[in-house]
Amino acid sequence: MKASFRFLALMFVITGFLVTSCGPGKKLLRSQERVDKLQKDSVDTHGRLMECDALVKNLQDDKAMVQNDLKALTAESNMTIADQAMRLKNLQNVIQSQKDVMIKLKNSIGDALVNYKADELYVYIKDGNVYVSLAEKLLFKSGSDVVNPKGKEALKALARVINNTKDIFVMIEGHTDNVPIKTKMFEDNWDLSTARATSIVRILTLDYGFDSGRITASGKSEFHPVKANDTEEGRSGNRRTEIILSPDLKELFKILEK
């Protein structure tokens, strides 16, 4: 009986010990699990931080590249603006220089032809060109393309001026009124206006030495009147020859082509 009681007491002690020792073991296990989870979370977080660092670096690199490109474009743009400004200034200088030349040329021609009446000729500037408008009665008989002596004297005085002016081109334009003409010499006003212009070209080049490579003849017939053709005064004003002096534009084209 005493032995049984001691056995039971021993079992009670062992059971208590086992119960007491199992409690802290479970807590330890749970703690270890939390530690493992925290470590895993830490590793994951570190990985994400590394990815973020890499992304930030890439963005910084991209930003630096964009800034460099922007600097290059800004520098190029500034150079382009400066170049355009210089071209514009050069263009303005050439235009002003040509304008000055044409004004001087107009004045020189006006001085050379000062003895002729206003109804015989007049000199003016239009669209950057110098125009010398010569009335029919100064140059030709009606229906003729032969220049008379007084007309030749006027052309001689003009030639003295333009022969000494470099870098100009000359266009001779013949004009008529709207009265039809049909003769053995001329089929119509186209023929007459062209023949008159050609006669003046021959005189300026062959008689007075103007460069034939810088002069052209053109007939306009009745289709560019300066007055109405319904009066004799108007028709008389339309029967004219215009000598148009134009500046050489090659310097302008050089600037524009750059």
trRosetta pair geometry for C-beta under 8 A, 3 or more apart (Angstrom, degrees):
i j d omega theta_ij theta_ji phi_ij phi_ji
1 4 5.8 -50 -151 32 31 110
1 5 6.6 30 150 -19 62 105
2 5 5.6 -54 -149 35 34 113
2 6 6.5 33 153 -19 66 103
3 6 5.8 -56 -151 36 33 109
3 7 6.4 35 152 -22 66 106
4 7 5.6 -54 -150 33 33 114
4 8 6.4 32 154 -18 66 105
5 8 5.8 -53 -149 36 32 110
5 9 6.3 33 152 -19 64 106
6 9 5.6 -53 -147 37 33 113
6 10 6.3 36 153 -22 66 105
7 10 5.7 -55 -151 34 30 112
7 11 6.4 29 152 -18 65 105
8 11 5.7 -53 -148 36 33 111
8 12 6.4 37 152 -24 64 105
9 12 5.6 -53 -151 32 32 115
9 13 6.6 33 152 -19 64 103
10 13 5.7 -54 -152 34 33 111
10 14 6.4 30 153 -17 67 105
11 14 5.7 -54 -146 37 33 110
11 15 6.1 33 155 -20 67 106
12 15 5.9 -53 -146 36 28 110
12 16 6.4 29 154 -18 62 106
13 16 5.8 -57 -151 36 29 110
13 17 6.4 30 152 -21 64 106
14 17 5.6 -56 -152 35 31 113
14 18 6.4 30 153 -19 66 104
15 18 5.8 -55 -149 35 32 109
15 19 6.3 31 154 -19 66 105
16 19 5.8 -55 -147 36 32 109
16 20 6.1 29 156 -17 66 109
17 20 5.7 -58 -146 39 29 109
17 21 6.1 21 158 -14 66 111
18 21 5.9 -60 -143 41 29 105
18 22 6.3 31 158 -26 66 106
19 22 6.1 -55 -149 29 29 110
19 23 7.3 37 156 -28 60 99
20 23 6.6 -50 -164 15 33 113
21 24 7.0 -61 -162 40 39 100
21 25 6.8 42 149 -24 67 114
22 25 5.5 -64 -154 34 38 120
22 26 6.8 36 158 -21 72 101
23 26 6.5 -61 -160 29 29 104
23 27 6.9 21 153 -11 64 109
24 27 5.5 -58 -149 40 40 114
24 28 6.1 45 154 -25 71 105
25 28 5.6 -53 -148 34 30 113
25 29 6.4 32 152 -21 63 104
26 29 5.5 -52 -150 34 34 113
26 30 6.4 31 153 -16 66 103
27 30 5.8 -54 -148 38 32 108
27 31 6.2 35 152 -21 65 106
28 31 5.6 -54 -147 36 30 113
28 32 6.3 32 154 -21 65 105
29 32 5.7 -53 -149 34 30 111
29 33 6.5 32 151 -21 63 104
30 33 5.6 -51 -151 33 34 114
30 34 6.6 35 151 -19 65 102
31 34 5.7 -54 -152 35 33 110
31 35 6.4 35 150 -20 66 104
32 35 5.5 -51 -149 35 34 114
32 36 6.3 37 152 -21 66 103
33 36 5.6 -51 -149 35 32 112
33 37 6.3 32 152 -19 64 105
34 37 5.6 -54 -148 36 33 112
34 38 6.2 34 153 -19 66 105
35 38 5.7 -55 -147 37 30 111
35 39 6.2 32 153 -20 65 105
36 39 5.7 -55 -149 36 30 112
36 40 6.3 30 152 -19 65 105
37 40 5.6 -53 -148 36 32 111
37 41 6.2 32 152 -18 66 105
38 41 5.6 -52 -144 39 31 111
38 42 6.1 37 152 -25 64 105
39 42 5.5 -51 -148 33 30 115
39 43 6.5 33 152 -19 64 102
40 43 5.7 -52 -151 34 33 111
40 44 6.4 31 151 -17 66 105
41 44 5.6 -54 -147 39 33 112
41 45 6.0 34 154 -20 67 107
42 45 5.7 -53 -144 38 29 111
42 46 6.2 32 154 -21 63 106
43 46 5.7 -54 -149 36 29 113
43 47 6.4 32 151 -22 63 104
44 47 5.6 -54 -153 33 32 113
44 48 6.5 28 152 -16 66 104
45 48 5.7 -54 -149 37 33 108
45 49 6.3 36 151 -21 66 104
46 49 5.5 -52 -147 36 32 113
46 50 6.4 37 152 -22 64 102
47 50 5.6 -52 -153 33 32 113
47 51 6.6 32 149 -18 64 103
48 51 5.5 -51 -151 36 37 114
48 52 6.3 39 150 -20 67 103
49 52 5.5 -52 -147 37 34 113
49 53 6.2 39 152 -22 66 103
50 53 5.5 -51 -147 34 31 114
50 54 6.4 32 152 -19 64 104
51 54 5.6 -54 -150 36 32 112
51 55 6.3 32 151 -20 65 105
52 55 5.5 -53 -147 37 33 112
52 56 6.2 35 153 -20 66 104
53 56 5.7 -52 -147 36 29 112
53 57 6.4 31 153 -20 63 105
54 57 5.7 -54 -150 35 31 112
54 58 6.4 32 152 -19 64 104
55 58 5.7 -53 -150 36 32 111
55 59 6.3 31 152 -17 65 106
56 59 5.7 -56 -148 38 31 111
56 60 6.2 33 152 -20 66 105
57 60 5.6 -54 -148 36 31 112
57 61 6.3 34 152 -20 65 104
58 61 5.6 -53 -149 35 32 112
58 62 6.3 32 152 -19 65 105
59 62 5.5 -52 -146 37 32 112
59 63 6.2 37 152 -22 65 104
60 63 5.5 -50 -147 35 31 114
60 64 6.4 33 153 -19 64 104
61 64 5.7 -54 -150 36 31 111
61 65 6.4 31 151 -20 64 106
62 65 5.6 -55 -149 36 32 112
62 66 6.3 32 153 -18 66 105
63 66 5.7 -54 -147 37 30 110
63 67 6.2 31 154 -19 65 107
64 67 5.7 -54 -147 37 30 113
64 68 6.4 32 153 -19 64 105
65 68 5.7 -54 -150 35 31 111
65 69 6.3 30 152 -17 65 105
66 69 5.6 -54 -147 38 32 111
66 70 6.1 34 152 -22 66 106
67 70 5.5 -52 -145 36 31 113
67 71 6.4 34 153 -20 63 102
68 71 5.7 -51 -149 34 31 112
68 72 6.4 31 152 -18 64 105
69 72 5.6 -55 -150 36 32 111
69 73 6.2 29 154 -16 67 107
70 73 5.7 -54 -144 40 31 109
70 74 6.1 34 155 -21 65 107
71 74 5.6 -54 -145 36 29 112
71 75 6.3 29 155 -19 64 105
72 75 5.8 -55 -149 36 29 110
72 76 6.2 27 153 -17 65 108
73 76 5.6 -54 -144 40 32 111
73 77 6.0 35 154 -22 66 107
74 77 5.6 -53 -144 37 29 112
74 78 6.3 31 155 -20 63 105
75 78 5.8 -53 -149 35 29 111
75 79 6.5 30 152 -18 63 105
76 79 5.6 -55 -151 36 32 111
76 80 6.3 33 151 -20 66 105
77 80 5.6 -53 -147 36 32 112
77 81 6.2 33 154 -19 66 105
78 81 5.7 -52 -145 37 31 111
78 82 6.2 30 154 -17 64 107
79 82 5.7 -57 -147 39 30 111
79 83 6.1 31 153 -21 66 108
80 83 5.6 -54 -145 37 30 111
80 84 6.2 30 155 -18 65 106
81 84 5.8 -53 -145 37 29 110
81 85 6.3 31 153 -20 63 106
82 85 5.6 -53 -148 36 30 113
82 86 6.4 30 153 -19 64 105
83 86 5.7 -55 -150 36 31 111
83 87 6.3 32 152 -19 65 105
84 87 5.6 -52 -146 37 33 111
84 88 6.2 34 154 -20 65 105
85 88 5.7 -53 -147 36 30 112
85 89 6.4 32 153 -19 63 105
86 89 5.6 -53 -148 36 32 111
86 90 6.3 32 153 -17 65 105
87 90 5.7 -55 -148 38 31 111
87 91 6.1 34 152 -22 65 107
87 255 5.8 144 -160 -178 85 96
87 258 6.2 -159 -110 70 123 126
88 91 5.5 -53 -146 36 31 114
88 92 6.3 31 155 -19 64 105
89 92 5.8 -54 -148 36 30 110
89 93 6.4 32 152 -21 64 106
90 93 5.6 -55 -149 35 32 113
90 94 6.4 30 154 -18 66 104
90 255 5.3 -171 108 -122 117 133
91 94 5.9 -55 -149 36 31 108
91 95 6.2 29 154 -17 65 108
91 252 6.8 70 -138 -136 82 77
91 255 5.1 174 -79 127 83 151
91 256 7.4 79 -103 -63 122 76
92 95 5.7 -54 -144 39 31 111
92 96 6.1 30 157 -18 65 108
93 96 5.9 -56 -145 39 28 109
93 97 6.2 30 154 -21 63 108
94 97 5.6 -55 -147 36 30 113
94 98 6.3 27 155 -16 65 105
94 251 5.1 -165 -143 121 136 119
94 252 5.7 177 119 -79 141 72
94 255 6.6 -158 4 -14 150 146
95 98 5.9 -56 -148 38 29 108
95 99 6.2 33 151 -22 64 106
95 252 7.2 72 -70 -99 78 115
96 99 5.4 -52 -147 35 33 115
96 100 6.4 35 153 -21 65 103
97 100 5.7 -53 -152 34 31 112
97 101 6.5 32 150 -20 64 104
98 101 5.5 -51 -148 35 36 114
98 102 6.3 32 155 -17 67 105
98 128 7.1 24 125 -167 116 112
98 247 4.4 70 -157 -165 116 173
98 252 7.9 -27 -24 -48 151 115
99 102 5.9 -57 -148 38 30 107
99 103 6.4 30 154 -19 65 106
99 128 6.9 -79 -95 -129 76 86
100 103 5.8 -53 -147 36 30 110
100 104 6.3 30 154 -16 64 108
101 104 5.8 -59 -151 40 29 111
101 105 6.2 31 151 -22 66 108
101 165 7.7 126 178 -159 104 109
101 167 7.8 -20 168 82 163 112
101 247 6.5 103 82 -104 128 120
102 105 5.3 -49 -143 36 34 115
102 106 6.4 40 154 -23 65 100
102 125 6.2 103 141 -122 115 122
102 128 6.4 162 -9 -176 173 57
102 129 7.2 -119 -143 -128 139 18
102 130 5.5 -169 -165 -43 91 100
102 245 7.5 164 -131 105 89 105
102 247 6.2 -82 -61 -49 109 112
103 106 5.7 -49 -149 32 31 112
103 107 6.5 28 153 -15 63 106
103 125 7.0 -25 -91 -62 62 153
104 107 5.8 -57 -150 38 31 110
104 108 6.3 32 153 -20 66 107
105 108 5.7 -55 -146 36 31 111
105 109 6.3 29 156 -17 66 105
105 130 5.4 -115 104 -35 114 159
105 161 7.1 119 -156 158 74 116
105 162 7.8 57 -156 -96 113 71
105 165 5.7 58 -109 -121 113 155
105 168 7.2 115 -114 -81 160 154
105 245 6.4 -132 143 115 144 148
106 109 5.9 -58 -149 38 28 108
106 110 6.2 30 153 -20 64 108
106 123 5.7 157 -158 148 81 115
106 124 7.4 27 -143 -147 128 12
106 125 5.5 -62 -73 -55 151 101
106 130 4.8 -160 -77 -122 85 117
107 110 5.6 -53 -146 36 31 114
107 111 6.4 32 154 -19 64 104
108 111 5.7 -54 -151 36 31 110
108 112 6.3 29 152 -19 65 107
108 161 4.9 150 129 -141 113 123
108 165 7.9 166 68 -63 151 123
109 112 5.6 -56 -146 37 33 111
109 113 6.1 2 163 6 69 112
109 123 5.2 165 104 -126 116 154
109 130 6.7 131 13 165 148 138
109 132 6.2 -110 169 -83 145 121
109 158 6.3 28 -138 -125 99 78
109 161 5.3 179 -84 98 68 169
109 162 7.8 33 -86 -51 108 88
110 113 6.4 -73 -140 53 24 90
110 114 6.5 60 153 -75 62 80
110 123 4.9 -138 -76 57 83 142
111 114 5.7 -14 -153 -38 32 116
112 157 4.5 161 161 163 103 100
112 158 6.5 145 109 -84 137 40
112 160 6.4 178 -135 67 140 111
112 161 5.2 -118 -22 -43 156 124
113 116 5.1 -33 174 21 88 118
113 121 6.1 -64 165 91 141 138
113 123 6.8 131 57 -35 133 126
113 132 7.6 127 -11 -143 164 119
113 154 6.3 49 -123 -148 107 88
113 157 5.8 140 -77 109 70 134
113 158 6.8 20 -59 -70 117 83
116 120 4.7 -114 175 85 103 130
116 121 5.1 23 119 35 141 108
116 138 7.0 36 -155 -123 130 136
116 154 6.2 47 -69 -108 146 117
117 120 4.6 92 60 1 80 107
117 121 7.9 110 72 28 49 64
118 121 7.9 -104 -147 68 25 39
118 122 5.9 33 -154 -75 69 107
119 135 6.3 18 152 -41 60 160
120 134 7.3 -13 157 -150 66 64
120 135 5.2 -111 -145 30 34 118
120 137 6.9 -95 -115 82 76 95
120 138 4.3 103 -166 -73 93 123
120 154 7.9 -148 146 -90 118 151
121 132 6.5 1 -172 -179 118 82
121 133 6.2 164 -151 85 64 55
121 134 4.9 -13 -100 -104 104 60
121 135 6.5 -126 -64 0 54 81
121 138 6.1 3 -43 -27 96 172
121 154 6.7 150 -26 -160 153 143
122 132 8.0 -177 90 -149 33 48
122 133 5.6 -6 56 54 75 103
123 130 6.8 -2 -171 -176 95 96
123 131 7.0 168 -151 87 48 57
123 132 5.3 -11 -103 -103 84 71
123 133 7.7 -172 -81 19 35 71
124 130 7.7 168 91 -153 29 56
124 131 5.4 -13 64 58 76 103
124 133 7.6 0 21 -2 99 110
125 128 7.4 6 -179 -117 101 9
125 129 7.0 162 -153 80 63 36
125 130 5.7 -36 -98 -98 73 59
125 131 7.3 166 -99 13 20 82
126 129 6.0 -27 71 61 67 86
126 131 5.6 13 18 -15 110 126
128 246 7.7 56 112 -138 90 75
128 247 6.9 -73 155 15 105 113
129 244 5.4 13 159 -173 136 94
129 245 6.2 160 -171 75 81 50
129 246 4.8 -30 -113 -92 108 73
129 247 7.8 -140 -99 -2 64 73
130 244 7.4 152 80 -158 50 46
130 245 4.2 -11 61 57 100 110
131 242 5.8 -30 -159 -163 99 107
131 243 7.4 137 -162 74 47 52
131 244 5.6 -14 -104 -105 71 72
131 245 7.8 -156 -70 21 27 75
132 158 6.5 97 179 -121 175 136
132 242 7.1 145 74 -160 50 54
132 243 4.2 -13 60 59 105 104
132 244 7.9 -154 26 -68 68 32
132 245 7.4 51 -8 -14 100 105
133 240 5.5 0 -174 175 92 138
133 241 7.7 157 -157 81 48 42
133 242 5.2 -18 -103 -104 71 81
133 243 8.0 -156 -71 25 28 67
134 138 5.3 -111 -175 72 91 132
134 139 5.5 71 139 -36 124 123
134 151 7.2 90 175 -138 137 97
134 154 6.8 135 -122 122 126 147
134 240 6.3 148 76 -166 46 80
134 241 4.8 -18 63 63 104 91
134 242 7.5 -179 20 -84 73 31
134 243 6.9 45 -10 -8 111 101
135 138 5.0 99 64 -1 80 102
135 139 7.5 174 89 5 46 90
135 236 7.4 13 -156 163 113 86
135 237 7.9 -60 -116 -121 98 41
135 239 7.3 54 -167 94 66 79
135 240 5.7 -48 -110 -108 39 86
136 139 6.4 -86 -154 50 32 92
136 140 5.5 -60 -167 56 76 96
136 142 7.4 58 152 -91 133 59
136 236 7.3 -121 33 -159 116 64
136 239 3.9 -16 -33 131 137 108
136 240 6.3 -95 -38 -79 74 38
136 241 7.6 114 -85 -15 54 85
137 140 8.0 -75 -91 59 17 55
137 236 7.8 3 -24 -162 113 105
138 150 6.3 -115 -164 114 63 109
138 151 5.3 118 138 -93 71 85
138 154 6.2 16 166 -5 122 160
139 147 5.3 -51 -169 -129 84 81
139 148 6.6 154 178 26 27 85
139 151 3.7 100 -117 -122 55 144
139 154 7.7 -90 -80 54 82 133
139 196 7.3 90 122 -164 135 112
139 200 7.5 -28 -150 -79 141 112
139 241 6.0 1 14 14 165 132
140 144 5.0 -173 -172 80 99 86
140 145 6.6 -24 -122 -114 134 23
140 146 6.8 122 -128 63 83 48
140 147 6.6 -58 -75 -101 74 46
140 148 6.8 170 -96 -13 24 95
140 151 7.1 35 -40 -49 51 163
140 196 6.2 -59 -52 -122 152 118
141 144 4.3 40 65 21 88 134
141 146 7.3 3 24 62 98 94
141 148 6.9 101 -34 -56 80 119
143 181 6.1 173 -117 -143 92 133
143 183 6.3 95 -174 -29 121 150
143 185 7.9 119 162 57 89 126
143 186 7.4 -153 -164 30 78 134
143 192 7.1 -79 -142 -122 47 134
145 185 7.5 -159 7 155 109 137
145 186 7.9 132 -30 -63 115 123
145 192 6.7 -160 -65 -153 102 61
145 195 3.9 -72 -98 128 159 109
145 196 4.7 -132 -128 -76 86 60
145 198 7.6 14 179 59 135 91
145 199 5.0 170 161 -32 92 139
146 199 6.9 -152 -104 -142 26 151
147 151 4.5 -126 -171 96 92 130
147 152 5.5 117 128 -61 116 82
147 155 7.1 0 -180 -10 153 143
147 199 5.5 168 -28 142 101 122
147 200 6.6 113 -70 -84 137 68
147 203 6.0 -30 35 -49 157 152
148 151 4.9 94 57 10 70 107
148 152 7.2 -131 102 -8 36 90
149 152 5.5 -54 -147 33 34 113
149 153 6.6 37 155 -22 65 101
150 153 5.7 -50 -154 30 34 113
150 154 6.8 35 149 -17 63 102
151 154 5.6 -53 -153 34 37 112
151 155 6.4 34 150 -16 68 105
152 155 5.6 -54 -146 40 35 111
152 156 6.2 42 152 -26 66 103
152 203 6.4 -131 -121 -157 85 142
152 207 7.6 -50 -154 121 108 163
153 156 5.5 -49 -147 31 32 116
153 157 6.6 32 154 -18 63 102
154 157 5.9 -54 -152 35 32 109
154 158 6.5 31 150 -17 64 107
155 158 5.5 -53 -147 38 35 113
155 159 6.2 41 152 -27 67 104
155 200 6.6 -157 -110 -148 139 88
155 203 5.4 34 130 120 158 131
155 204 6.2 -112 -179 -75 114 81
155 208 6.8 -155 135 -16 93 151
156 159 5.6 -50 -147 31 30 114
156 160 7.0 39 152 -26 60 97
156 207 7.8 -73 -90 124 88 116
156 208 5.9 -169 -117 -95 60 131
157 160 5.9 -44 -158 21 34 114
157 161 7.4 26 149 -12 60 102
158 161 6.0 -63 -164 36 39 107
158 162 6.2 13 155 -3 76 112
158 204 7.8 -52 95 -109 110 110
158 243 6.9 52 -180 92 155 167
159 162 6.2 -64 -134 47 33 96
159 163 5.6 38 166 -28 70 111
159 204 5.7 -178 -93 -138 111 77
159 208 3.6 -32 -168 154 169 145
159 209 7.2 108 175 51 126 75
159 210 5.8 -116 -137 -49 97 107
160 163 6.3 -53 -141 31 18 112
160 164 7.1 2 160 -4 53 112
161 164 6.4 -81 -166 42 28 100
161 165 6.6 16 150 -20 68 116
162 165 5.3 -59 -143 35 43 113
162 168 6.6 -106 -152 80 93 137
162 170 6.7 51 -176 -71 152 131
162 210 6.3 11 102 -114 113 122
162 245 6.6 -138 -113 -110 120 131
163 208 7.1 -128 -54 148 131 95
163 209 6.2 45 -118 93 136 99
163 210 5.9 -117 -85 -94 86 72
165 168 5.2 12 121 5 111 132
165 245 7.9 26 97 -168 149 136
167 247 6.5 17 134 -162 95 71
167 248 3.8 -95 -170 15 84 126
168 214 7.1 87 94 170 54 134
168 245 5.2 0 177 -173 130 95
168 246 6.5 145 -163 72 74 39
168 247 6.1 -49 -106 -105 71 40
168 248 6.6 -105 -75 -28 25 82
169 214 5.0 -132 -117 -169 63 84
169 215 7.4 180 -169 -79 64 39
169 216 7.6 16 170 3 105 102
169 245 7.5 153 76 -156 41 48
169 246 4.9 -24 62 64 92 97
169 247 7.9 9 18 98 82 7
169 248 6.6 113 -24 -79 95 69
170 204 7.4 -107 113 137 160 162
170 210 7.1 -9 19 165 152 144
170 214 6.1 71 15 130 85 84
170 215 4.4 -11 71 -110 106 82
170 216 7.3 171 94 25 60 63
170 243 6.4 -18 -163 -171 103 89
170 244 7.0 143 -158 75 50 53
170 245 5.8 -17 -101 -101 74 66
170 246 7.7 -178 -79 20 26 77
171 215 7.7 175 -80 -156 28 55
171 216 5.2 -17 -114 67 70 97
171 218 6.2 -4 -175 11 100 121
171 243 7.6 157 80 -158 49 42
171 244 4.3 -14 60 60 98 107
171 246 6.9 36 -4 -8 105 116
172 197 4.3 150 120 -159 102 88
172 198 7.9 165 92 -60 134 25
172 200 5.0 -180 -150 83 148 122
172 201 5.4 -142 22 -59 148 88
172 204 7.9 -175 -61 7 135 141
172 215 6.9 31 -14 -177 104 98
172 216 7.0 -167 25 92 74 46
172 217 4.9 -22 68 -111 108 66
172 218 6.8 159 83 27 55 69
172 241 6.7 -6 -171 -179 89 105
172 242 7.6 160 -156 84 42 51
172 243 5.7 -13 -105 -106 71 70
172 244 7.8 -167 -75 21 25 76
173 193 7.9 -10 170 172 60 109
173 197 6.2 -19 -136 -103 11 131
173 218 5.0 -21 -104 77 71 100
173 219 7.6 146 -158 -104 57 18
173 220 5.4 28 -176 -18 104 120
173 224 7.8 -33 163 66 135 149
173 241 6.9 162 83 -161 52 57
173 242 4.5 -8 59 59 105 97
173 243 8.0 -167 24 -74 72 27
173 244 6.5 37 -4 -10 112 114
174 192 7.2 -154 149 120 136 62
174 193 3.4 163 112 -176 106 67
174 194 6.0 -145 44 -58 135 20
174 195 7.4 43 -59 53 176 47
174 196 4.1 126 -120 70 133 105
174 197 3.9 -116 -26 -38 102 95
174 217 7.7 21 -14 -173 103 91
174 218 7.3 -168 19 96 74 49
174 219 4.8 -21 59 -116 110 69
174 220 6.5 -179 80 23 53 76
174 241 5.5 -21 -106 -110 60 85
175 193 5.9 51 -79 -131 14 124
175 220 5.1 -15 -93 69 75 115
175 221 7.5 -5 -138 79 48 16
175 222 7.6 98 -172 -106 71 30
175 224 6.0 -93 -116 71 119 96
175 225 7.6 145 -179 -95 124 45
175 238 6.0 -115 141 173 113 67
175 239 6.9 -169 104 -130 79 24
175 240 5.1 2 61 60 115 74
175 241 7.0 -177 22 -86 79 35
175 242 6.8 44 -10 -7 119 100
176 179 7.8 -112 158 48 106 73
176 181 7.6 -98 -165 -2 153 127
176 189 4.2 -136 62 -157 153 115
176 192 5.9 66 -71 89 140 121
176 193 5.1 -111 -21 -65 100 106
176 221 5.8 -43 36 -168 109 40
176 222 5.1 -57 84 -72 88 73
176 238 6.9 26 132 130 26 98
176 239 5.8 16 -139 -109 46 75
177 189 8.0 -126 66 -122 42 142
177 222 6.0 15 142 -120 21 104
177 225 7.5 57 -127 -106 55 111
177 229 5.5 137 -166 -131 92 109
177 234 7.9 110 -126 115 115 73
177 235 3.8 34 -123 -156 151 88
177 236 7.7 -3 -62 -48 132 24
177 238 4.6 109 -92 81 69 121
177 239 5.3 -41 -26 -53 91 91
178 189 7.9 -68 -125 -38 31 166
178 222 4.3 109 -90 -169 62 149
178 225 7.5 -36 -39 -65 101 132
178 229 4.5 49 15 -179 116 166
178 235 7.3 -103 28 -115 72 100
178 238 7.7 2 -19 108 73 159
179 235 6.7 47 -19 -152 110 138
180 188 6.8 -51 -153 -138 80 82
180 189 7.1 -108 -130 -29 42 103
181 186 5.7 9 120 99 117 123
181 188 6.4 128 66 -151 75 33
181 189 5.7 109 27 -68 105 69
181 192 5.8 36 71 -33 150 144
182 186 7.3 -131 -125 97 27 73
182 187 6.6 -2 -126 -167 75 35
182 188 6.7 -2 -83 -82 76 58
183 186 5.2 40 48 42 95 78
185 191 7.7 167 129 136 69 129
185 195 7.6 47 155 -100 107 177
186 189 7.8 58 158 -83 128 23
186 191 4.0 171 -150 98 82 123
186 192 4.5 40 -150 -62 158 82
186 195 6.7 -111 -93 6 110 143
187 190 7.5 -23 77 60 98 95
187 191 4.8 116 36 -23 78 143
188 191 5.7 111 53 9 54 98
188 192 7.4 -111 114 0 35 94
188 221 7.4 4 127 -125 99 120
189 192 5.3 -52 -140 41 42 113
189 193 5.9 39 162 -19 73 105
189 221 4.3 97 112 -148 102 84
189 222 5.2 31 118 -29 162 94
190 193 6.3 -58 -144 38 24 104
190 194 6.2 17 160 -12 61 114
190 219 5.6 103 -168 123 56 132
190 221 4.6 -26 -79 -74 60 119
191 194 6.1 -67 -149 42 24 106
191 195 6.0 22 159 -20 65 113
191 219 7.5 14 -105 -169 4 169
192 195 5.9 -58 -144 37 26 110
192 196 6.4 25 159 -18 63 107
192 219 7.6 134 78 -146 44 129
192 221 7.9 95 57 -113 87 64
193 196 6.0 -54 -149 35 29 110
193 197 6.6 29 154 -17 63 107
193 219 3.7 124 100 -155 92 92
193 220 5.7 -110 158 46 151 52
193 221 5.1 -140 12 -71 145 37
194 197 5.8 -56 -150 37 32 111
194 198 6.3 31 154 -19 66 108
194 217 6.9 94 -162 141 67 109
194 218 7.3 -63 -113 175 76 23
194 219 2.9 -68 -62 -34 72 138
195 198 5.7 -55 -146 38 31 112
195 199 6.4 38 153 -26 64 102
195 219 7.5 37 2 -84 49 133
196 199 5.6 -48 -149 28 32 115
196 200 6.9 29 155 -15 62 102
196 219 7.6 109 43 -105 84 96
196 241 5.9 -131 138 -86 118 121
197 200 6.0 -58 -156 35 33 108
197 201 6.6 36 148 -21 66 104
197 217 4.0 140 130 -162 105 95
197 218 5.9 -111 171 52 169 35
197 219 5.7 -148 11 -70 130 68
197 241 6.6 170 -88 -139 66 107
198 201 5.5 -50 -149 33 37 115
198 202 6.5 39 153 -21 67 102
198 217 4.6 88 -80 172 59 170
199 202 5.9 -54 -154 33 31 111
199 203 6.6 28 152 -17 64 105
200 203 5.7 -53 -149 36 36 111
200 204 6.3 31 156 -16 68 107
200 217 7.5 147 60 -109 88 107
200 241 6.2 141 -36 172 154 150
200 243 7.3 -126 151 -82 145 106
201 204 6.0 -60 -147 40 29 107
201 205 6.1 8 163 -3 66 115
201 212 7.9 80 173 -130 99 81
201 215 5.6 159 -137 136 95 123
201 216 7.6 -54 -105 156 136 8
201 217 4.6 -86 -29 -58 140 113
202 205 6.3 -68 -139 48 24 97
202 206 5.2 -10 180 12 68 122
202 207 7.6 62 134 -8 66 95
203 206 6.8 -55 -109 52 16 88
203 207 4.9 -23 -161 26 58 127
203 208 6.6 33 147 1 68 105
204 207 7.3 -5 -52 52 9 87
204 208 5.4 -50 -147 55 40 115
204 210 4.4 -17 154 24 94 134
204 215 6.4 177 94 -129 132 166
205 208 7.5 6 -22 57 9 71
205 209 7.3 28 -161 -138 34 6
205 210 5.2 -78 -88 65 55 81
205 211 7.5 -54 -120 97 92 11
205 212 4.4 64 -142 -81 140 89
205 215 6.3 -148 -61 50 113 146
210 214 7.3 -106 161 69 94 102
210 215 6.0 70 122 -39 122 141
211 214 4.5 48 91 18 110 109
211 215 7.1 150 88 -11 61 97
212 215 6.1 -73 -141 42 38 104
220 223 6.0 -128 167 57 80 85
220 224 4.7 -36 165 18 139 120
222 225 6.8 4 178 -56 67 98
222 229 7.4 26 -169 -83 115 152
222 238 7.1 41 -142 155 71 135
225 228 7.3 89 136 -97 142 17
225 229 6.0 -99 -114 -47 157 98
225 234 7.6 33 -178 168 128 97
225 238 4.5 -31 -131 -113 87 125
226 237 5.9 -106 77 141 103 108
226 238 6.2 177 32 -95 74 67
226 240 7.5 -4 13 23 127 144
227 233 7.4 -89 148 119 155 76
227 234 3.9 -150 128 -144 113 79
227 235 7.9 -107 87 -38 111 23
227 237 4.2 57 9 77 138 136
227 238 5.8 -125 48 -49 86 89
228 231 6.7 60 93 15 98 89
228 234 4.5 -54 77 -145 60 158
229 234 5.5 -149 -93 118 22 117
229 235 5.3 68 -146 -83 71 81
229 238 6.2 -21 -89 -1 90 157
230 234 6.3 30 44 47 52 150
231 234 4.5 96 56 6 84 102
231 235 6.9 -153 91 -4 44 85
232 235 5.7 -53 -143 40 33 109
232 236 6.1 38 154 -24 66 106
233 236 5.7 -53 -147 33 28 113
233 237 6.6 29 153 -19 62 105
234 237 5.8 -56 -153 34 32 111
234 238 6.6 27 152 -17 65 107
235 238 5.7 -58 -150 37 35 110
235 239 6.6 32 153 -20 67 102
236 239 6.0 -55 -150 32 33 106
237 240 7.0 -15 169 -37 42 122
246 249 7.9 -34 152 -31 105 100
248 251 7.4 78 109 0 90 90
249 252 4.7 -48 -170 40 79 118
249 253 5.9 81 131 -25 87 98
250 253 5.5 -53 -146 38 37 112
250 254 6.4 46 153 -27 66 100
251 254 5.6 -47 -150 28 33 115
251 255 6.9 30 153 -15 62 102
252 255 6.0 -59 -157 36 33 108
252 256 6.3 26 152 -14 68 111
253 256 5.6 -58 -141 42 34 110
253 257 5.9 30 160 -21 68 111
254 257 6.1 -61 -144 37 24 107
254 258 7.1 39 154 -40 59 96
255 258 6.0 -43 -161 5 34 115
